[in-house]
Amino acid sequence: MQLELRHLRVLRTVADHGSVTRAAAALGVSQPALTAQVRRIEHLLGGEVFARGHRGVVPTPYGEFVLARTRSIIAGVDDLLQARPSGTAGPVVGVGSFENPVVVALVDALTRAMPEARVTLQTEHFVRVLVDMVVNGRLDMALVADYPGHALRVPPSIGLAVVAQEPVFVAVSSAHRLAAASPVELADLADEQWVLPPSDGMGWPEHLLERCEQAGFAPRARYQLVEAGVRRELIGAGHAVSACQALYDPGDQVTVLPLRGDPLWMRHVLIWRTASPVDAHAQAMAEVAVSAHRTLAARNRAFSAWSAQAGSSANMMG
């Protein structure tokens, strides 16, 4: 058996999901089959890439070495595959984002600021992938997120600007017993079934799990998914509750509630490559993102109600 590119993609998928079970689902194979494949790859490499635990897998020190080079190799191969002749003149500027409506204003402003460029957009749940893509040059700019105790650290070649700091709320069915309560205690949700996503590589849902533990419970994660539409349907039908961004659009069947004491926080962060042409526009783009977030926040009923109650004394990311 020789090491092949497909083996590296397997290792990256397991690392991105933080779980062999979740990675197996993403790859469309059984968990035992993927476990055996990872073992064979580790044997071929001559060392353990992942340490196994009750909450999933984490890279070993050797695994960090392997995965850093794995991501670089895959990025290089993907660039080769994507670098086909194009009839479009001018540079290509790659923008990335997690689930964040602010990116629409950002792409629009960047397109106007760089009319000679073709601006592309890639979205990812696994925010660490976006960070890695900016660092290795596959993206020029990205909107990412981090959390208390999981602050983003970037090398000197990457610029960074904080767009917003905001609390994380919870979403429940509009028919839920707590739907009329505002705010609610995190501990009041201890007996609920939760929708939890796989790790985004940046501290979510780890930040939620840490705060739930401090509140005296571990959330029962019956559902694990990232697809926003399915999550909204599950919550609206009363099957589960979920943490959500403060700017989350709940639709008609879901109610968004703040948490008493604001135990959960997140930051929206804009990062970019300083060696990229976008660096000349980075400050202006950061201002656009800040303005877009403020506009969206002012239109959002749950966020506006929280903001009016919290006032200027809110200790963001405290």
N, C-alpha and C positions, 0 to 999 in steps of 0.2 A: 504494500500500500504506500503510495506517494502522496505528499501533501498537495492538495489541489485548491483552486480558488473557491469551490463550493464548500470546502471544509472551513475556510476562513469566514465565509458568509454564515455558516452555522454558528461558529463561535461568536460572531458579532450579534446575531439574533438572540442567542441565549443571554449575552451580556446586556443587551438593550432591554430585554424583558425582565431580567433579574430572576427568572424562574424557568426551569426546564419544561414544566407543564405548560406555561403560557407560550413559551417559544415553540413547543411542539404544535400547539393549536395554530400559531401563526404560520408555521411551515407546512401544516397539513399532514403531519406524521403522528404516530403514537408516542406517548411519553416514554415507554420502555425502549422503543426503537431509537429515539433521540438520545436518551441516556447512554445507550450502548455506543452510539456513534460518537458522542463527546468523549467517552472513555477511550475509544480507538484513536481519536485525534490526539488526545493527551498522551497516550502511549507513544504515538508517532513523534510527538514533540519532545517527549522525554521528561515531562513534568506536569503537575496538576495546574490547569488554567483556572479552575473554579473551586472554591470551598463551599461545601453544601451545608445548609442549616435549615431550621424549621420554617424560616420565612422565605426560603429560596436559595439562590446562589449569589456569591460575590467573588470577584476576581482575587486570586492570590497575588502576592507581589510579582511572582513570575508571570501570572496571568495578565497583570497590568502591562508588563513589558510586551507580551504577545499581542494583546488587544490594541495597544497603541500602534504597533506596526501593521496589524491586521487592517485597522481602519485606513491607514495611509495607503496600503496596497490596494484595497478595494476602491478607494477614492480615485487612485491613479488609473485603474482599469476602467472604472465607470467614465472617467473623463475621456479616455481613448475611445470608448464606445459611443459617447455622445458628441465627440468632435467631428461630426460629419460636415461636408461642405454645405454652406447655407447661402441662399440668395439674399439674405438680409445683411446689409452693410452695417458697420459700426460694432462696438463692443457689446457683449452680453453682460448684464449686471444681474447677479442672482440674489434674490431676497428670500429669506425663510421666516417662518413664524409658527408658533403653536396656535391653538384655537383662540384667536384674538381679533376682534373686529377692527382694532386700531390699524392693522396692517393694510387695510383698504386705502385709508388716507395716506399712508406712508408710500405705497406703490404709486398712487396718483401723483403725489408731490415729487417723487424721485423721477417719474416719467417726464414731468414738466421741467425738472431741473437738468435732466440729461437727455434732451430730445434726440441726440445722436445714438443713444444706446437702446438696446432691446431689454427691457426689464422683465425678468421671469420671477415666478413665485412658487415656492415649495412649502407645504405645511407638514408638520410632524407632531405626533403626540409625544414622541421620545425626544424631549428638548435637548438632552445631552448630544444627540445626533446633530442637531442644528449648530450647537456650539462647536463640535468637532469639525463640521463642514466649513464654518467660518475660519477656524484656526488653520485647517489644511488647504484653504483657498478654493473650495468648491462653491462656497457662497461668499458674497461680498458683505452682506449685512443681514442681521436677523433680529427679530423680536423674540426674546426668551424670558424665562421666569425663574426666580429662586425664592427661597423660604428661610425663615429664621433658623439658625443653626446649620443651614446648608447654603451659605453665601457663595455666589459665583466668583471664581477666581480665573482671570485670563492672563495670558502672557503679554509682555510689553508690545507685541505686534498687533494687539487687538485694542481698539478703542471701546469705551463703555460709557453709557449715559443712562441714568435711572429715569424712566418715563413716569412711573406712578408706583405708589405703595398703597395697598388697600387691604381691608379685611376679607376673609373668605367666609361666605355665608353657607346656609344649608337650603336645599330644595326638598319640599315635601308635597304630597298630593294636596290639592285644594280642599279635599274632603278629610284631610288628616286631623286628628284630635288637637294638634298644636298649630294648625294653620292660622288661627286667629290670634295666636300669641306672638308678641314681638317686644323684646328679643326672647330667645329661648336659651336654656342652659344646655351646654353640650351633653351633660350627663342625662338630660331628659330623653336623649336618643339612644341610650345604652341598650335598650331592648329591641331596637329596630333592625330590620334587614337593610344592609347598605349596598349601594353600587360603588365599587372601588375600581379604579383603573390600574393597570400594571404600572410599575415605577417609570417615571419620565426621565430618570437618571439625574435629576436635579434636586430631589428632596420631596417629591410628591408621589405617592401618598404618605411617605415616611413622616412628614411634619404632622399630618392628621393623626397618624397612629401614635405618635409621641404625645400629642395633646390629649387624645382619648385615654391613653394610659394614665396620664396625670389626673384625668377626671374619674378614674377608677374602673374603666372598662376597655375591652377590645372590641371594635366594631365587627359585627358578623357580616362578612362579605359574601353574601349569597351570589351576587352578580359581579363579574369582572369584565369590563368592556370599556372602550374608548369612544365608540360611535355616539355622537351627541343625540341624534334622533331617537335611537333605541332607548337611550338612558331617559330621555324626556318621557317617552311612552311608559316605561316601567314605573317611573315616579308618579306620573299622572294617574296611572291605574291603581296606585296604592300598594305596589309590590315592594317598594324600597324607598329609602331616602338617600340623599347624596350631598356631599359638599359641593359647592359651586363657586365660580367667580362672582364677584359682586356685580358685574355687568351682565350676568347671565340672563338671557331672554327666556322666561319660563313658559310662554304660551298660555293657553286658557286653563289648563287642568293642573298646573303646578304653581305653588306659592313659594317665594324666596323669602327666607327669614334671616335676620342677623342673629349672631350668638352673643349672649350676655358676657360682657367683659372682653369681647373680641380676642378669643384665644388663638385664632388662626389668621395668619397674614401671608401675603405674597408681594413680590416686587415684579413689575414689568420692566425689563431691561433691554435697551438697544445696544447691540454690539456690531462692530464692523472691522474690516481689515484696514489698517492704516496705510498699507501699500496699494490699496485699491483706489480707483478713481472716485469712489463714493466718499473717500475721506474728506475731500474738499467740500462736500455737501453735508457732512455728518451732523454738524451742529444744527443746521437748518432742519434736517430730518428729525433730529431729537425734539426740536421745538414743535414740529408738525405733530409728532406722536403724542407729546404732552397735551397739546391743544385738542387733538382728536379724542383722547381719553377723557378730558374734562367735558367735552361736548356730549359724549356718550353717557358719562356719569350723570350729567344734568338731566338727561332724558330718561334715565332709568329710575323707576319708582322706588324699588327697594334701596338702591344706593342713595338716592336723594333723601329718603326718610331717615336712613341711618346717619347720613352726613349732618342733617339738621339737628338730630338728637345728640350726636357725638361732638359737634362743634369743632373748634380749632384745637381742642385739647387732646384729640385722639393721638395716642402714642403708637404710631405706625412702626411695625416690625420691632416693637419693643420687647 
